[in-house]
Amino acid sequence: MTGADLERLFYSDFPRELVRKVLQNVYLAHQVAWDECHSRFARTEAENLLGYERRGKLEGYLRDAAGLFPGVEARVVRSEGSNWNHTELSSGLFVLTENSVQTPCALVRESGFRKTLAQSNQLSMLPDAPVPTDARYFAQLLHSRYRTLDPDEQRKHGYLPGSAYIAFPGRDLDSYLHSINLVTEFPDVVQAHMPEEWDSEAQLRYVRQARRMTA
């Protein structure tokens, strides 16, 4: 099975309109979390709280989005021995979680529930490997913060996500079998959230910065 095959399978179970909604939710969660934290706290404390606020907003938005699409199930899971709840969306062959990362499509820190999902749900990517009828794939919605070296620019536009990907991790969580860059997949969604003062060059730079770095 190739990466293109995996992507086709994913979109057969997670409709493109749902994935479009997911990207919209990423932008909304980053914006709302930024506004709420910076309106209630000094910048230093807002920075401390921003990741928690963003995660809470996005996971709630994802559950709401799943409810709009028949066949997509959303559930809140607390793994054994964990102090964290996390949201899982499942449909057909796939189970999807969300994670914040430092750079576009970076590897996610290993955790018990992610390790279990990867090892129990990841199919073989060998070209001729059959797909078992009860098999599942583990997918991750990865999003990062917008970052710039210009302090004024960061203060003005730090509410933007820096990237958004659907990635399919390997069984050991040390690589991705395939990834989908949602910024280039849904340019209309991205365009709708661009700052009005950005010219075409600034917008192109944003899209370039959202790409996964490869060796």
N, CA and C atoms as a LAMMPS dump frame, in Angstrom:
ITEM: TIMESTEP
0
ITEM: NUMBER OF ATOMS
645
ITEM: BOX BOUNDS ff ff ff
-5.0000000000000000e+02 5.0000000000000000e+02
-5.0000000000000000e+02 5.0000000000000000e+02
-5.0000000000000000e+02 5.0000000000000000e+02
ITEM: ATOMS id mol type element x y z
1 1 1 N 0.847 -1.195 0
2 1 2 C 0 0 0
3 1 3 C 0.88 1.242 0
4 2 1 N 0.626 2.156 -0.881
5 2 2 C 1.396 3.385 -0.981
6 2 3 C 0.763 4.491 -0.143
7 3 1 N 1.499 5.613 -0.005
8 3 2 C 0.937 6.755 0.693
9 3 3 C -0.313 7.278 0.015
10 4 1 N -0.329 7.259 -1.312
11 4 2 C -1.52 7.701 -2.041
12 4 3 C -2.709 6.791 -1.74
13 5 1 N -2.46 5.487 -1.644
14 5 2 C -3.529 4.548 -1.285
15 5 3 C -4.072 4.871 0.104
16 6 1 N -3.168 5.128 1.021
17 6 2 C -3.56 5.44 2.391
18 6 3 C -4.391 6.712 2.44
19 7 1 N -3.997 7.708 1.656
20 7 2 C -4.737 8.966 1.619
21 7 3 C -6.141 8.764 1.059
22 8 1 N -6.252 7.945 0.002
23 8 2 C -7.576 7.667 -0.562
24 8 3 C -8.458 6.954 0.45
25 9 1 N -7.888 6.005 1.169
26 9 2 C -8.647 5.302 2.199
27 9 3 C -9.134 6.272 3.275
28 10 1 N -8.24 7.175 3.675
29 10 2 C -8.6 8.14 4.714
30 10 3 C -9.783 8.995 4.294
31 11 1 N -9.722 9.534 3.066
32 11 2 C -10.809 10.394 2.61
33 11 3 C -12.098 9.617 2.345
34 12 1 N -12.002 8.313 2.172
35 12 2 C -13.229 7.527 2.005
36 12 3 C -13.977 7.395 3.326
37 13 1 N -13.255 7.493 4.455
38 13 2 C -13.884 7.378 5.766
39 13 3 C -14.054 8.724 6.464
40 14 1 N -13.118 9.647 6.229
41 14 2 C -13.214 11.011 6.753
42 14 3 C -13.45 11.93 5.554
43 15 1 N -14.711 12.268 5.273
44 15 2 C -15.011 13.051 4.063
45 15 3 C -14.213 14.354 4.016
46 16 1 N -13.919 14.799 2.81
47 16 2 C -13.142 16.026 2.651
48 16 3 C -13.804 17.207 3.353
49 17 1 N -15.131 17.241 3.358
50 17 2 C -15.809 18.354 4.029
51 17 3 C -15.58 18.311 5.541
52 18 1 N -15.455 17.117 6.107
53 18 2 C -15.12 17.005 7.524
54 18 3 C -13.684 17.479 7.757
55 19 1 N -12.764 17.084 6.902
56 19 2 C -11.376 17.498 7.068
57 19 3 C -11.25 19.015 6.873
58 20 1 N -12.011 19.564 5.939
59 20 2 C -12.047 21.022 5.771
60 20 3 C -12.521 21.681 7.076
61 21 1 N -13.553 21.112 7.674
62 21 2 C -14.065 21.637 8.949
63 21 3 C -13.015 21.52 10.04
64 22 1 N -12.277 20.435 10.029
65 22 2 C -11.199 20.243 11.002
66 22 3 C -10.168 21.368 10.879
67 23 1 N -9.771 21.707 9.644
68 23 2 C -8.811 22.795 9.459
69 23 3 C -9.397 24.121 9.933
70 24 1 N -10.653 24.375 9.631
71 24 2 C -11.301 25.586 10.132
72 24 3 C -11.269 25.621 11.662
73 25 1 N -11.473 24.458 12.282
74 25 2 C -11.443 24.376 13.735
75 25 3 C -10.054 24.656 14.295
76 26 1 N -9.021 24.256 13.565
77 26 2 C -7.649 24.566 14
78 26 3 C -7.457 26.082 14.05
79 27 1 N -7.861 26.775 12.991
80 27 2 C -7.738 28.234 12.983
81 27 3 C -8.572 28.862 14.099
82 28 1 N -9.786 28.357 14.288
83 28 2 C -10.665 28.922 15.309
84 28 3 C -10.104 28.699 16.707
85 29 1 N -9.615 27.504 16.983
86 29 2 C -9.089 27.206 18.312
87 29 3 C -7.868 28.064 18.632
88 30 1 N -6.98 28.236 17.664
89 30 2 C -5.804 29.076 17.894
90 30 3 C -6.225 30.522 18.155
91 31 1 N -7.188 31.021 17.381
92 31 2 C -7.641 32.404 17.549
93 31 3 C -8.33 32.61 18.898
94 32 1 N -9.283 31.753 19.228
95 32 2 C -10.058 31.924 20.46
96 32 3 C -9.159 31.764 21.688
97 33 1 N -8.282 30.76 21.674
98 33 2 C -7.381 30.557 22.809
99 33 3 C -6.468 31.77 23.002
100 34 1 N -5.944 32.298 21.901
101 34 2 C -5.083 33.484 21.973
102 34 3 C -5.84 34.667 22.565
103 35 1 N -7.043 34.916 22.047
104 35 2 C -7.826 36.062 22.515
105 35 3 C -8.18 35.924 23.991
106 36 1 N -8.617 34.739 24.395
107 36 2 C -9.046 34.552 25.784
108 36 3 C -7.868 34.657 26.74
109 37 1 N -6.764 34.028 26.417
110 37 2 C -5.607 34.07 27.314
111 37 3 C -5.033 35.472 27.437
112 38 1 N -4.925 36.176 26.315
113 38 2 C -4.323 37.5 26.358
114 38 3 C -5.275 38.568 26.887
115 39 1 N -6.562 38.278 26.912
116 39 2 C -7.5 39.235 27.501
117 39 3 C -7.62 39.065 29.012
118 40 1 N -7.239 37.896 29.519
119 40 2 C -7.411 37.609 30.946
120 40 3 C -6.113 37.65 31.736
121 41 1 N -4.977 37.535 31.059
122 41 2 C -3.703 37.434 31.762
123 41 3 C -2.648 38.325 31.108
124 42 1 N -1.627 38.633 31.892
125 42 2 C -0.451 39.3 31.325
126 42 3 C 0.199 38.361 30.31
127 43 1 N 0.994 38.925 29.405
128 43 2 C 1.554 38.138 28.313
129 43 3 C 2.334 36.93 28.81
130 44 1 N 3.11 37.108 29.893
131 44 2 C 3.919 35.993 30.389
132 44 3 C 3.049 34.828 30.843
133 45 1 N 1.98 35.113 31.577
134 45 2 C 1.088 34.042 32.032
135 45 3 C 0.243 33.505 30.882
136 46 1 N -0.114 34.381 29.952
137 46 2 C -0.87 33.924 28.788
138 46 3 C -0.077 32.887 28.006
139 47 1 N 1.232 33.112 27.874
140 47 2 C 2.075 32.149 27.173
141 47 3 C 2.081 30.799 27.882
142 48 1 N 2.05 30.812 29.204
143 48 2 C 2.036 29.561 29.962
144 48 3 C 0.752 28.778 29.735
145 49 1 N -0.355 29.471 29.61
146 49 2 C -1.67 28.83 29.562
147 49 3 C -2.144 28.522 28.148
148 50 1 N -1.52 29.147 27.161
149 50 2 C -2.054 29.104 25.8
150 50 3 C -2.207 27.688 25.268
151 51 1 N -1.225 26.831 25.48
152 51 2 C -1.308 25.478 24.946
153 51 3 C -2.469 24.685 25.519
154 52 1 N -2.722 24.838 26.827
155 52 2 C -3.827 24.125 27.458
156 52 3 C -5.173 24.623 26.931
157 53 1 N -5.272 25.941 26.822
158 53 2 C -6.518 26.545 26.327
159 53 3 C -6.796 26.112 24.891
160 54 1 N -5.765 26.131 24.06
161 54 2 C -5.909 25.763 22.657
162 54 3 C -6.333 24.307 22.515
163 55 1 N -5.704 23.449 23.283
164 55 2 C -6.068 22.032 23.235
165 55 3 C -7.519 21.823 23.643
166 56 1 N -7.935 22.463 24.744
167 56 2 C -9.316 22.305 25.194
168 56 3 C -10.318 22.78 24.158
169 57 1 N -10.039 23.936 23.551
170 57 2 C -10.943 24.462 22.529
171 57 3 C -11.014 23.522 21.334
172 58 1 N -9.845 23.084 20.831
173 58 2 C -9.827 22.288 19.612
174 58 3 C -10.499 20.943 19.815
175 59 1 N -10.254 20.289 20.929
176 59 2 C -10.86 18.97 21.117
177 59 3 C -12.375 19.08 21.213
178 60 1 N -12.868 20.135 21.844
179 60 2 C -14.312 20.347 21.868
180 60 3 C -14.869 20.624 20.48
181 61 1 N -14.167 21.447 19.704
182 61 2 C -14.612 21.737 18.342
183 61 3 C -14.617 20.47 17.478
184 62 1 N -13.628 19.602 17.675
185 62 2 C -13.585 18.365 16.889
186 62 3 C -14.775 17.469 17.206
187 63 1 N -15.142 17.39 18.463
188 63 2 C -16.319 16.582 18.812
189 63 3 C -17.58 17.169 18.189
190 64 1 N -17.682 18.493 18.191
191 64 2 C -18.83 19.139 17.558
192 64 3 C -18.854 18.843 16.059
193 65 1 N -17.697 18.905 15.407
194 65 2 C -17.627 18.659 13.966
195 65 3 C -18.022 17.228 13.643
196 66 1 N -17.553 16.285 14.455
197 66 2 C -17.888 14.875 14.204
198 66 3 C -19.393 14.657 14.234
199 67 1 N -20.09 15.384 15.089
200 67 2 C -21.528 15.226 15.201
201 67 3 C -22.29 15.652 13.958
202 68 1 N -21.634 16.372 13.056
203 68 2 C -22.281 16.826 11.824
204 68 3 C -22.212 15.795 10.705
205 69 1 N -21.435 14.722 10.912
206 69 2 C -21.198 13.759 9.843
207 69 3 C -21.586 12.353 10.301
208 70 1 N -22.637 11.774 9.709
209 70 2 C -23.064 10.43 10.089
210 70 3 C -21.92 9.424 9.925
211 71 1 N -21.821 8.535 10.877
212 71 2 C -20.799 7.501 10.809
213 71 3 C -19.491 7.871 11.466
214 72 1 N -19.331 9.145 11.853
215 72 2 C -18.112 9.574 12.54
216 72 3 C -18.415 9.65 14.03
217 73 1 N -17.663 8.912 14.806
218 73 2 C -17.885 8.838 16.248
219 73 3 C -16.814 9.621 16.979
220 74 1 N -17.213 10.372 17.986
221 74 2 C -16.275 11.098 18.83
222 74 3 C -16.413 10.601 20.258
223 75 1 N -15.297 10.333 20.896
224 75 2 C -15.353 9.915 22.291
225 75 3 C -14.177 10.493 23.051
226 76 1 N -14.398 10.725 24.337
227 76 2 C -13.361 11.22 25.236
228 76 3 C -12.788 10.033 25.977
229 77 1 N -11.472 9.922 25.967
230 77 2 C -10.783 8.761 26.529
231 77 3 C -9.772 9.233 27.567
232 78 1 N -9.742 8.555 28.705
233 78 2 C -8.657 8.744 29.668
234 78 3 C -7.951 7.407 29.815
235 79 1 N -6.722 7.349 29.346
236 79 2 C -5.978 6.1 29.381
237 79 3 C -5.63 5.728 30.813
238 80 1 N -5.482 4.454 31.059
239 80 2 C -5.142 3.964 32.386
240 80 3 C -3.82 4.57 32.846
241 81 1 N -3.815 5.107 34.06
242 81 2 C -2.614 5.712 34.609
243 81 3 C -2.341 7.12 34.146
244 82 1 N -3.24 7.695 33.338
245 82 2 C -3.038 9.044 32.818
246 82 3 C -3.918 10.047 33.547
247 83 1 N -3.445 11.282 33.645
248 83 2 C -4.244 12.369 34.223
249 83 3 C -4.935 13.206 33.162
250 84 1 N -4.803 12.784 31.865
251 84 2 C -5.312 13.581 30.764
252 84 3 C -6.456 12.872 30.06
253 85 1 N -7.467 13.644 29.707
254 85 2 C -8.474 13.181 28.755
255 85 3 C -8.014 13.56 27.36
256 86 1 N -8.326 12.726 26.39
257 86 2 C -8.082 13.114 24.999
258 86 3 C -9.273 12.673 24.158
259 87 1 N -9.452 13.334 23.036
260 87 2 C -10.563 13.045 22.139
261 87 3 C -10.093 12.181 20.984
262 88 1 N -10.89 11.175 20.667
263 88 2 C -10.634 10.326 19.51
264 88 3 C -11.835 10.394 18.571
265 89 1 N -11.585 10.679 17.295
266 89 2 C -12.611 10.57 16.267
267 89 3 C -12.36 9.269 15.509
268 90 1 N -13.392 8.514 15.274
269 90 2 C -13.22 7.263 14.536
270 90 3 C -14.293 7.146 13.463
271 91 1 N -13.858 6.595 12.329
272 91 2 C -14.761 6.357 11.209
273 91 3 C -14.117 5.316 10.308
274 92 1 N -14.845 4.272 10.006
275 92 2 C -14.319 3.249 9.113
276 92 3 C -13.031 2.655 9.623
277 93 1 N -11.977 2.758 8.82
278 93 2 C -10.686 2.161 9.158
279 93 3 C -9.832 3.032 10.075
280 94 1 N -10.273 4.258 10.392
281 94 2 C -9.367 5.224 11.004
282 94 3 C -9.822 5.7 12.371
283 95 1 N -8.829 5.963 13.226
284 95 2 C -9.031 6.679 14.484
285 95 3 C -8.069 7.865 14.469
286 96 1 N -8.583 9.051 14.812
287 96 2 C -7.83 10.302 14.694
288 96 3 C -7.759 10.999 16.047
289 97 1 N -6.565 11.43 16.428
290 97 2 C -6.38 12.282 17.6
291 97 3 C -5.706 13.575 17.156
292 98 1 N -5.661 14.569 18.054
293 98 2 C -4.989 15.823 17.716
294 98 3 C -3.811 16.042 18.643
295 99 1 N -2.779 16.69 18.1
296 99 2 C -1.585 17.005 18.878
297 99 3 C -0.961 18.299 18.401
298 100 1 N -0.476 19.083 19.345
299 100 2 C 0.301 20.269 19.016
300 100 3 C 1.769 19.872 18.907
301 101 1 N 2.455 20.41 17.913
302 101 2 C 3.874 20.125 17.701
303 101 3 C 4.632 21.437 17.55
304 102 1 N 5.955 21.376 17.69
305 102 2 C 6.768 22.591 17.664
306 102 3 C 7.003 23.109 16.251
307 103 1 N 7.136 22.2 15.289
308 103 2 C 7.397 22.568 13.904
309 103 3 C 6.472 21.768 12.994
310 104 1 N 6.291 22.191 11.741
311 104 2 C 5.335 21.497 10.869
312 104 3 C 5.593 19.993 10.763
313 105 1 N 4.57 19.216 11.137
314 105 2 C 4.58 17.754 11.014
315 105 3 C 5.73 17.121 11.797
316 106 1 N 6.081 17.71 12.935
317 106 2 C 7.125 17.129 13.785
318 106 3 C 6.591 15.871 14.459
319 107 1 N 7.509 15.048 14.912
320 107 2 C 7.118 13.852 15.653
321 107 3 C 6.533 14.258 16.997
322 108 1 N 5.521 13.517 17.43
323 108 2 C 4.844 13.792 18.695
324 108 3 C 5.53 13.016 19.808
325 109 1 N 5.615 13.642 20.972
326 109 2 C 6.188 12.96 22.128
327 109 3 C 5.426 11.663 22.414
328 110 1 N 6.166 10.611 22.682
329 110 2 C 5.549 9.305 22.924
330 110 3 C 4.72 9.33 24.201
331 111 1 N 3.576 8.69 24.176
332 111 2 C 2.743 8.528 25.368
333 111 3 C 2.123 7.146 25.318
334 112 1 N 1.585 6.724 26.449
335 112 2 C 1.017 5.388 26.515
336 112 3 C -0.102 5.169 25.522
337 113 1 N -1.058 6.104 25.465
338 113 2 C -2.203 5.877 24.581
339 113 3 C -1.798 5.972 23.111
340 114 1 N -0.857 6.885 22.774
341 114 2 C -0.426 6.974 21.382
342 114 3 C 0.345 5.725 20.961
343 115 1 N 1.178 5.221 21.866
344 115 2 C 1.919 4.002 21.56
345 115 3 C 0.958 2.85 21.318
346 116 1 N -0.073 2.743 22.156
347 116 2 C -1.057 1.67 21.999
348 116 3 C -1.806 1.802 20.685
349 117 1 N -2.242 3.03 20.367
350 117 2 C -2.97 3.244 19.117
351 117 3 C -2.105 2.916 17.915
352 118 1 N -0.847 3.318 17.948
353 118 2 C 0.036 3.069 16.814
354 118 3 C 0.311 1.582 16.637
355 119 1 N 0.587 0.881 17.732
356 119 2 C 0.973 -0.52 17.622
357 119 3 C -0.212 -1.42 17.32
358 120 1 N -1.396 -1.046 17.799
359 120 2 C -2.552 -1.912 17.592
360 120 3 C -3.336 -1.583 16.333
361 121 1 N -3.153 -0.373 15.798
362 121 2 C -4.001 0.066 14.704
363 121 3 C -3.28 0.321 13.399
364 122 1 N -1.956 0.163 13.36
365 122 2 C -1.271 0.528 12.134
366 122 3 C -1.074 -0.682 11.225
367 123 1 N -1.568 -0.574 10.004
368 123 2 C -1.476 -1.66 9.046
369 123 3 C -0.13 -1.664 8.342
370 124 1 N 0.127 -2.711 7.614
371 124 2 C 1.357 -2.815 6.855
372 124 3 C 1.291 -1.916 5.627
373 125 1 N 2.439 -1.283 5.306
374 125 2 C 2.518 -0.459 4.109
375 125 3 C 3.188 -1.213 2.966
376 126 1 N 3.362 -2.528 3.106
377 126 2 C 3.912 -3.306 2.01
378 126 3 C 2.958 -3.266 0.828
379 127 1 N 3.474 -3.184 -0.386
380 127 2 C 2.611 -2.991 -1.558
381 127 3 C 1.513 -4.038 -1.707
382 128 1 N 1.812 -5.291 -1.395
383 128 2 C 0.835 -6.352 -1.627
384 128 3 C 0.141 -6.817 -0.357
385 129 1 N 0.309 -6.073 0.73
386 129 2 C -0.283 -6.516 1.988
387 129 3 C -1.797 -6.375 1.933
388 130 1 N -2.55 -7.435 2.272
389 130 2 C -4.005 -7.34 2.293
390 130 3 C -4.48 -6.489 3.462
391 131 1 N -5.658 -5.911 3.347
392 131 2 C -6.243 -5.115 4.423
393 131 3 C -7.229 -5.981 5.188
394 132 1 N -6.925 -6.357 6.433
395 132 2 C -7.868 -7.166 7.205
396 132 3 C -9.191 -6.441 7.398
397 133 1 N -10.267 -7.204 7.488
398 133 2 C -11.588 -6.589 7.602
399 133 3 C -11.775 -5.846 8.914
400 134 1 N -11.022 -6.219 9.957
401 134 2 C -11.172 -5.563 11.253
402 134 3 C -10.011 -4.61 11.559
403 135 1 N -9.222 -4.251 10.546
404 135 2 C -8.03 -3.427 10.761
405 135 3 C -8.406 -1.964 10.946
406 136 1 N -7.514 -1.233 11.633
407 136 2 C -7.692 0.201 11.812
408 136 3 C -6.368 0.9 11.556
409 137 1 N -6.441 2.147 11.166
410 137 2 C -5.275 2.998 11.031
411 137 3 C -5.336 4.081 12.097
412 138 1 N -4.166 4.466 12.591
413 138 2 C -4.041 5.572 13.528
414 138 3 C -3.585 6.801 12.758
415 139 1 N -4.337 7.895 12.853
416 139 2 C -3.989 9.162 12.213
417 139 3 C -3.911 10.254 13.274
418 140 1 N -3.066 11.24 13.023
419 140 2 C -2.918 12.356 13.946
420 140 3 C -3.135 13.678 13.217
421 141 1 N -3.947 14.545 13.801
422 141 2 C -4.047 15.931 13.368
423 141 3 C -2.943 16.689 14.101
424 142 1 N -1.96 17.178 13.363
425 142 2 C -0.824 17.891 13.937
426 142 3 C -0.923 19.373 13.596
427 143 1 N -0.784 20.22 14.582
428 143 2 C -0.825 21.662 14.329
429 143 3 C 0.25 22.342 15.161
430 144 1 N 0.83 23.379 14.612
431 144 2 C 1.879 24.126 15.305
432 144 3 C 1.524 25.608 15.338
433 145 1 N 2.259 26.351 16.146
434 145 2 C 2.048 27.79 16.262
435 145 3 C 2.784 28.528 15.154
436 146 1 N 2.238 29.66 14.764
437 146 2 C 2.945 30.564 13.855
438 146 3 C 4.079 31.232 14.612
439 147 1 N 5.27 31.22 14.039
440 147 2 C 6.429 31.81 14.699
441 147 3 C 7.191 32.702 13.712
442 148 1 N 7.643 33.834 14.209
443 148 2 C 8.449 34.751 13.41
444 148 3 C 9.496 35.392 14.309
445 149 1 N 10.603 35.809 13.718
446 149 2 C 11.663 36.459 14.488
447 149 3 C 11.354 37.922 14.78
448 150 1 N 10.318 38.454 14.142
449 150 2 C 9.93 39.853 14.347
450 150 3 C 8.982 39.938 15.552
451 151 1 N 9.39 40.542 16.66
452 151 2 C 8.543 40.59 17.863
453 151 3 C 7.186 41.252 17.624
454 152 1 N 7.172 42.346 16.869
455 152 2 C 5.906 43.029 16.599
456 152 3 C 4.969 42.13 15.78
457 153 1 N 5.542 41.464 14.786
458 153 2 C 4.745 40.545 13.968
459 153 3 C 4.203 39.387 14.812
460 154 1 N 5.017 38.888 15.733
461 154 2 C 4.575 37.789 16.588
462 154 3 C 3.428 38.23 17.493
463 155 1 N 3.512 39.419 18.032
464 155 2 C 2.436 39.914 18.893
465 155 3 C 1.142 40.115 18.111
466 156 1 N 1.266 40.56 16.859
467 156 2 C 0.075 40.833 16.048
468 156 3 C -0.566 39.566 15.494
469 157 1 N 0.266 38.608 15.081
470 157 2 C -0.269 37.458 14.349
471 157 3 C 0.069 36.113 14.98
472 158 1 N 0.453 36.143 16.251
473 158 2 C 0.763 34.902 16.949
474 158 3 C -0.446 34.012 17.168
475 159 1 N -1.638 34.539 16.901
476 159 2 C -2.852 33.733 17.033
477 159 3 C -3 32.711 15.902
478 160 1 N -2.232 32.872 14.824
479 160 2 C -2.372 31.968 13.684
480 160 3 C -1.722 30.616 13.973
481 161 1 N -2.286 29.528 13.467
482 161 2 C -1.531 28.277 13.458
483 161 3 C -0.396 28.391 12.442
484 162 1 N 0.712 27.748 12.723
485 162 2 C 1.827 27.776 11.796
486 162 3 C 1.756 26.681 10.761
487 163 1 N 1 25.626 11.059
488 163 2 C 0.87 24.508 10.121
489 163 3 C -0.275 23.623 10.592
490 164 1 N -0.73 22.746 9.695
491 164 2 C -1.746 21.748 10.038
492 164 3 C -1.585 20.561 9.088
493 165 1 N -1.449 19.395 9.649
494 165 2 C -1.235 18.17 8.882
495 165 3 C -2.121 17.051 9.413
496 166 1 N -2.48 16.136 8.533
497 166 2 C -2.926 14.804 8.935
498 166 3 C -1.739 13.887 8.668
499 167 1 N -1.27 13.205 9.698
500 167 2 C -0.095 12.34 9.562
501 167 3 C -0.426 10.946 10.081
502 168 1 N 0.209 9.968 9.484
503 168 2 C -0.022 8.567 9.827
504 168 3 C 1.28 7.99 10.369
505 169 1 N 1.399 7.862 11.692
506 169 2 C 2.663 7.431 12.285
507 169 3 C 2.913 5.941 12.109
508 170 1 N 4.192 5.579 12.104
509 170 2 C 4.567 4.177 12.1
510 170 3 C 4.321 3.559 13.467
511 171 1 N 4.492 2.263 13.545
512 171 2 C 4.172 1.54 14.773
513 171 3 C 4.992 1.999 15.97
514 172 1 N 6.208 2.478 15.733
515 172 2 C 7.071 2.903 16.826
516 172 3 C 7.048 4.411 17.066
517 173 1 N 6.181 5.12 16.362
518 173 2 C 6.03 6.567 16.512
519 173 3 C 7.322 7.331 16.217
520 174 1 N 8.219 6.732 15.447
521 174 2 C 9.483 7.388 15.144
522 174 3 C 9.562 7.896 13.708
523 175 1 N 8.455 7.792 12.977
524 175 2 C 8.406 8.289 11.602
525 175 3 C 6.946 8.329 11.176
526 176 1 N 6.715 8.983 10.034
527 176 2 C 5.369 9.013 9.466
528 176 3 C 5.35 8.225 8.162
529 177 1 N 4.339 7.397 8.022
530 177 2 C 4.176 6.637 6.8
531 177 3 C 3.729 7.537 5.655
532 178 1 N 2.966 8.55 5.997
533 178 2 C 2.44 9.481 4.992
534 178 3 C 1.881 10.683 5.736
535 179 1 N 1.799 11.817 5.066
536 179 2 C 1.215 13.01 5.675
537 179 3 C 0.5 13.831 4.618
538 180 1 N -0.496 14.589 5.063
539 180 2 C -1.282 15.474 4.2
540 180 3 C -1.156 16.888 4.745
541 181 1 N -0.631 17.789 3.962
542 181 2 C -0.491 19.189 4.352
543 181 3 C -1.831 19.887 4.131
544 182 1 N -2.544 20.177 5.216
545 182 2 C -3.878 20.759 5.084
546 182 3 C -3.84 22.211 4.605
547 183 1 N -2.736 22.893 4.823
548 183 2 C -2.614 24.28 4.359
549 183 3 C -2.626 24.347 2.839
550 184 1 N -1.976 23.4 2.186
551 184 2 C -2.006 23.369 0.728
552 184 3 C -3.204 22.58 0.198
553 185 1 N -3.768 21.709 1.033
554 185 2 C -4.92 20.92 0.609
555 185 3 C -6.181 21.763 0.522
556 186 1 N -6.313 22.75 1.399
557 186 2 C -7.516 23.59 1.44
558 186 3 C -7.123 25.07 1.432
559 187 1 N -6.622 25.565 0.291
560 187 2 C -6.145 26.944 0.234
561 187 3 C -7.238 27.973 0.484
562 188 1 N -8.486 27.634 0.181
563 188 2 C -9.572 28.585 0.419
564 188 3 C -9.785 28.838 1.905
565 189 1 N -9.63 27.79 2.722
566 189 2 C -9.751 27.958 4.173
567 189 3 C -8.627 28.848 4.684
568 190 1 N -7.419 28.589 4.216
569 190 2 C -6.263 29.383 4.633
570 190 3 C -6.449 30.839 4.225
571 191 1 N -6.866 31.074 2.994
572 191 2 C -7.044 32.429 2.494
573 191 3 C -8.063 33.2 3.329
574 192 1 N -9.103 32.503 3.78
575 192 2 C -10.157 33.148 4.566
576 192 3 C -9.656 33.621 5.929
577 193 1 N -8.516 33.094 6.378
578 193 2 C -7.994 33.446 7.7
579 193 3 C -6.715 34.275 7.639
580 194 1 N -6.308 34.69 6.46
581 194 2 C -5.113 35.502 6.347
582 194 3 C -5.368 36.932 6.847
583 195 1 N -4.424 37.523 7.551
584 195 2 C -4.571 38.923 7.97
585 195 3 C -4.784 39.841 6.773
586 196 1 N -5.685 40.777 6.904
587 196 2 C -6.033 41.653 5.786
588 196 3 C -4.837 42.463 5.307
589 197 1 N -3.916 42.787 6.21
590 197 2 C -2.793 43.64 5.827
591 197 3 C -1.675 42.884 5.12
592 198 1 N -1.757 41.57 5.069
593 198 2 C -0.71 40.801 4.4
594 198 3 C -0.86 40.88 2.891
595 199 1 N 0.233 41.186 2.211
596 199 2 C 0.22 41.168 0.759
597 199 3 C 0.469 39.742 0.261
598 200 1 N 0.517 39.568 -1.051
599 200 2 C 0.638 38.222 -1.617
600 200 3 C 1.956 37.556 -1.21
601 201 1 N 3.028 38.34 -1.095
602 201 2 C 4.317 37.766 -0.701
603 201 3 C 4.268 37.252 0.736
604 202 1 N 3.624 38.003 1.63
605 202 2 C 3.5 37.562 3.026
606 202 3 C 2.677 36.284 3.114
607 203 1 N 1.633 36.196 2.306
608 203 2 C 0.806 34.997 2.308
609 203 3 C 1.569 33.787 1.776
610 204 1 N 2.351 33.987 0.708
611 204 2 C 3.163 32.896 0.168
612 204 3 C 4.213 32.445 1.176
613 205 1 N 4.78 33.394 1.896
614 205 2 C 5.774 33.055 2.906
615 205 3 C 5.138 32.212 4.011
616 206 1 N 3.93 32.565 4.39
617 206 2 C 3.21 31.779 5.402
618 206 3 C 3.01 30.34 4.928
619 207 1 N 2.592 30.166 3.686
620 207 2 C 2.365 28.819 3.147
621 207 3 C 3.668 28.041 3.08
622 208 1 N 4.746 28.694 2.685
623 208 2 C 6.057 28.02 2.641
624 208 3 C 6.495 27.58 4.021
625 209 1 N 6.299 28.427 5.006
626 209 2 C 6.715 28.113 6.371
627 209 3 C 5.893 26.967 6.968
628 210 1 N 4.712 26.736 6.421
629 210 2 C 3.849 25.665 6.928
630 210 3 C 4.251 24.288 6.431
631 211 1 N 5.232 24.23 5.537
632 211 2 C 5.637 22.942 4.977
633 211 3 C 6.529 22.164 5.924
634 212 1 N 6.373 20.88 5.864
635 212 2 C 7.215 19.982 6.652
636 212 3 C 8.645 20.051 6.137
637 213 1 N 9.591 20.157 7.067
638 213 2 C 10.994 20.176 6.697
639 213 3 C 11.471 18.753 6.455
640 214 1 N 12.115 18.53 5.32
641 214 2 C 12.65 17.212 5.008
642 214 3 C 14.134 17.313 4.738
643 215 1 N 14.818 16.196 5.006
644 215 2 C 16.265 16.178 4.795
645 215 3 C 16.598 16.201 3.322
